[in-house]
């Protein structure tokens, strides 16, 4: 009996030591993960805060050689592009993910799932070329609409896969309860399953919007850019990412500084968007 107790004691302490070691490595991995993010935030803020003023949010870019100016047209243009992309990509992504989770247990569903995974790995510049072929060439000019289509294509895979996985986490008893009450399957899916999985789906939407907001290459082929004020979705439009690209590669220090400020504003916009989504989902579907 004494030998058995010693063996149990040894096993207990061994498991405890292993648990402490694994917790340490998990904590270290978490720290390593957030360090680059903290450094990015710190460097962007330190470089861009100097030119963050009222003029940056209220004035248009100045001509080459003149200091000052702002990027109000690019800020508004970025919001328009994200809005167009979201209006196209979010419904398509959610509906596709819902189909794959609820009705996609067949060969066609497997094909759609495979193609979605492939699309998520396609370089953004290729998506820009595709949007250029599908939208710009038929319209015969660059436009915000073409840029929105390109961003929507980039959003769809992330939103689709996130929606599918979040819906799969909803217990089957929820579906069975709805069907037992005589509710049609489609209504059970929309009114019960999607509402239950909404928090996770909202996270996928945020990831898709954040990725689209930071893209430059597709917009060079579609929205192109515009140094003047424009909100016409059928004409070229300015965006922060394109300005960041152009200003950071320019041989003018003032433009380089404004590129850092534009990067900081872009991070702030994405952070505000994330905060708004969190507030909406937490207040409406609080658990």
C-alpha positions in Angstrom: 0.0 0.0 0.0 2.9 2.3 0.8 4.4 1.7 -2.6 1.1 2.5 -4.3 0.8 5.8 -2.4 4.3 6.8 -3.3 3.6 6.1 -7.0 0.4 8.2 -6.8 2.2 11.0 -5.1 5.0 10.9 -7.7 2.4 10.9 -10.5 0.6 13.9 -8.9 3.7 16.0 -8.6 4.9 15.1 -12.1 1.6 16.2 -13.6 1.8 19.4 -11.5 5.3 20.2 -12.7 4.4 19.5 -16.3 1.3 21.7 -16.0 3.4 24.6 -14.6 5.9 24.2 -17.4 3.2 24.2 -20.1 1.5 27.2 -18.5 4.8 29.1 -18.6 5.4 28.3 -22.3 1.8 29.3 -23.1 2.2 32.6 -21.2 5.6 33.2 -23.0 4.0 32.5 -26.4 1.2 35.0 -25.6 3.8 37.7 -24.7 5.8 37.0 -27.8 2.6 37.4 -29.9 1.6 40.8 -28.5 5.1 42.3 -28.4 5.2 43.0 -32.2 1.7 44.6 -32.0 2.8 46.8 -29.1 5.9 47.9 -31.0 3.9 48.7 -34.2 1.5 50.8 -32.2 4.3 52.6 -30.3 6.4 53.4 -33.4 3.4 54.5 -35.5 2.1 56.7 -32.7 5.6 58.2 -32.1 6.1 59.0 -35.8 2.6 60.1 -36.7 1.4 62.1 -33.7 3.3 65.2 -34.5 1.2 66.0 -37.7 -2.1 64.8 -36.2 -4.1 68.1 -36.1 -7.3 69.6 -37.2 -6.0 70.5 -40.7 -5.3 66.8 -41.3 -9.0 66.0 -40.9 -10.4 69.1 -42.6 -8.1 70.0 -45.5 -7.2 68.5 -48.9 -3.6 67.6 -49.8 -1.4 70.5 -50.8 0.6 70.6 -54.1 4.1 69.3 -54.2 6.5 71.6 -52.3 3.9 73.2 -50.1 3.9 72.2 -46.5 0.7 71.4 -44.5 -2.5 70.2 -45.8 -4.5 67.2 -44.8 -6.2 64.0 -46.1 -9.9 64.6 -45.5 -10.7 63.2 -49.0 -8.7 60.0 -48.2 -10.4 59.5 -44.9 -13.9 59.8 -46.4 -12.8 57.8 -49.4 -11.6 55.0 -47.2 -14.9 54.9 -45.4 -16.7 54.8 -48.7 -14.6 51.9 -50.0 -15.0 49.9 -46.8 -18.7 50.6 -46.9 -19.1 49.4 -50.5 -16.9 46.3 -49.8 -18.9 45.5 -46.6 -22.2 46.0 -48.4 -21.2 43.4 -50.9 -18.9 41.1 -49.0 -20.7 40.8 -45.6 -24.1 39.4 -46.9 -22.3 37.1 -49.3 -19.9 35.8 -46.7 -22.6 35.2 -44.0 -25.0 33.5 -46.4 -22.2 31.3 -47.8 -21.0 30.4 -44.4 -24.6 29.6 -43.3 -25.1 27.4 -46.3 -21.9 25.5 -45.7 -22.7 24.9 -42.0 -26.4 24.0 -42.3 -26.8 22.6 -45.9 -23.3 22.1 -47.2 -22.7 18.5 -46.2 -22.4 17.3 -49.8 -20.0 17.4 -52.7 -21.0 20.9 -53.8 -20.5 22.2 -50.2 -17.1 20.6 -50.1 -16.2 22.3 -53.5 -17.4 25.7 -52.2 -15.4 25.2 -49.0 -12.3 24.3 -50.9 -12.6 27.2 -53.3 -13.2 29.6 -50.3 -9.9 28.4 -48.7 -8.1 28.9 -52.0 -9.5 32.4 -52.4 -8.3 33.3 -48.9 -4.7 32.6 -50.0 -4.9 34.5 -53.3 -2.6 37.5 -53.2 -4.4 40.8 -53.0 -2.7 42.2 -56.1 -4.2 39.3 -58.1 -7.7 40.2 -56.7 -7.0 43.8 -57.9 -6.3 42.6 -61.4 -9.5 40.5 -61.4 -11.6 43.5 -60.2 -9.9 45.6 -62.9 -10.9 43.0 -65.6 -14.5 42.6 -64.2 -15.3 46.2 -63.4 -12.8 48.8 -64.6 -12.5 47.5 -68.2 -16.3 47.3 -68.8 -16.8 50.7 -67.2 -13.8 52.1 -69.1 -12.5 54.1 -66.1 -11.4 53.6 -62.5 -14.0 54.0 -59.7 -14.7 53.6 -56.0 -17.2 50.9 -57.0 -14.4 48.8 -58.6 -12.3 49.3 -55.4 -15.3 48.2 -53.3 -15.7 45.0 -55.3 -12.0 44.2 -54.9 -12.2 44.7 -51.1 -15.4 42.6 -51.0 -13.6 39.7 -52.7 -11.0 39.9 -50.0 -13.5 40.0 -47.2 -15.6 37.0 -48.3 -13.3 34.1 -47.4 -12.7 35.3 -43.8 -16.4 36.0 -43.1 -17.5 32.8 -44.8 -15.2 30.5 -42.8 -15.8 32.3 -39.5 -19.6 32.2 -40.0 -19.4 28.5 -40.8 -17.4 27.6 -37.7 -19.5 29.8 -35.3 -22.7 28.3 -36.5 -21.3 24.8 -36.0 -20.7 25.7 -32.3 -24.4 26.3 -31.8 -25.9 23.2 -30.0 -28.2 21.0 -32.1 -30.8 21.2 -29.4 -31.5 24.8 -30.4 -32.4 23.7 -33.9 -34.4 20.7 -32.6 -36.4 23.0 -30.3 -37.3 25.3 -33.1 -38.3 22.5 -35.4 -40.3 20.8 -32.7 -42.4 24.0 -32.4 -43.2 23.8 -36.1 -40.8 26.6 -37.2 -39.5 26.1 -40.7 -35.8 25.2 -41.0 -34.9 28.4 -42.8 -36.6 30.5 -40.1 -34.9 28.5 -37.3 -31.6 29.1 -38.9 -32.1 32.9 -39.3 -34.0 33.7 -36.1 -32.3 31.2 -33.7 -29.0 29.9 -35.0 -27.6 33.1 -36.5 -28.6 35.2 -33.5 -26.9 32.7 -31.2 -23.7 32.8 -33.2 -23.8 36.5 -33.9 -20.9 37.5 -31.6 -18.5 35.1 -33.3 -19.8 36.2 -36.8 -19.2 39.8 -35.8 -15.6 38.9 -35.0 -15.2 37.5 -38.5 -16.8 40.6 -40.0 -14.3 42.7 -38.1 -11.4 40.6 -39.4 -12.6 40.9 -42.9 -13.1 44.7 -42.7 -9.7 45.2 -41.0 -8.0 43.2 -43.8 -9.8 45.2 -46.5 -9.1 48.5 -44.8 -5.3 47.9 -44.9 -5.1 46.9 -48.6 -3.3 49.0 -51.1 -2.5 46.9 -54.2 -6.1 46.2 -55.2 -7.0 49.9 -55.0 -4.1 50.8 -57.3 -5.9 48.8 -60.1 -9.4 49.9 -59.2 -10.1 53.0 -57.2 -6.7 54.5 -58.4 -6.7 57.6 -56.2 -7.8 61.2 -56.3 -6.1 64.3 -54.9 -9.4 66.2 -55.0 -12.7 65.9 -53.0 -14.9 63.2 -54.5 -17.7 61.0 -53.1 -18.9 59.8 -56.5 -18.7 56.0 -56.4 -18.4 55.9 -60.2 -15.3 58.0 -60.2 -11.7 57.5 -58.9 -11.5 58.1 -55.2 -8.8 58.7 -52.6 -7.9 56.3 -49.9 -5.5 56.3 -46.9 -3.6 53.2 -47.9 -2.8 54.6 -51.4 -1.7 57.9 -49.8 0.5 56.0 -47.4 2.1 54.2 -50.2 2.7 57.3 -52.3 3.8 59.6 -49.5 6.1 57.1 -47.9 8.0 56.6 -51.1 8.2 60.3 -52.0 11.5 62.2 -51.6 9.8 64.9 -49.4 10.1 64.8 -45.6 6.7 66.5 -45.1 5.0 63.8 -47.2 6.9 61.1 -45.3 5.6 62.5 -42.0 2.1 62.7 -43.3 2.3 59.1 -44.4 3.0 58.1 -40.7 0.0 60.3 -39.6 -2.2 58.6 -42.2 -1.1 55.2 -40.9 -2.0 56.3 -37.4 -5.4 57.5 -38.5 -6.0 54.2 -40.3 -5.3 52.3 -37.1 -7.6 54.6 -35.1 -10.4 54.1 -37.6 -10.1 50.3 -37.4 -9.9 50.5 -33.6 -13.1 52.6 -33.5 -14.8 50.2 -35.8 -13.9 47.3 -33.6 -15.1 49.2 -30.5 -18.4 50.0 -32.1 -19.0 46.4 -33.1 -18.1 45.2 -29.6 -20.5 47.6 -28.0 -23.4 46.7 -30.4 -23.0 43.0 -30.0 -22.4 43.1 -26.2 -25.5 45.3 -25.6 -27.9 43.5 -27.9 -26.9 39.9 -27.3 -25.5 40.0 -23.8 -25.1 36.6 -22.2 
